[in-house]
Amino acid sequence: MSSADDACDPQDRHICHACVGEECLSDRIKRTGTAVECADCGEIDMCWTIEDLADQVETAFESHYIRTSEDDGEPVLDAIESAANISREVAGVILTILQDRHYDHEAAKMGEESEFASDSYYA
């Protein structure tokens, strides 16, 4: 992904089914996506917005993952990357989206870690 892409709204950035290795997600993108340019590979193919993919990752984490200690889980960025089987760069964009959604200023002032904090761990 180019640095110009990094400045774009995630709603304007897309990822194609071929760049999502998780079979179920890839199939859904292929069936329901829109033919546009993928921010990851640059090809025109059936895509979802990266924000739509973030919605699916968030749902999967709510249903199938638990926050753990560092000793019992994997870093959240690694967990997102492996859950959707996507590039590290796209996983990072998704993590940023989810961090923004779950950020709580008052909780942060008290030192509480929010969902999808960059130093959180999941299993």
Buried (B, 14 or more C-beta within 10 A) or exposed (E): BEEEBEEBEBEEBBBBBBBBBBEEBBEBBBEEBEEBBBBBBEEEBBBBBBBBBBBBBBEBBEEEBEBBEEEEBBBBBBBBBEBBBBBEBBBBBBBBBBBEBBEEEEEEEEEEEBBBBEEBBBE
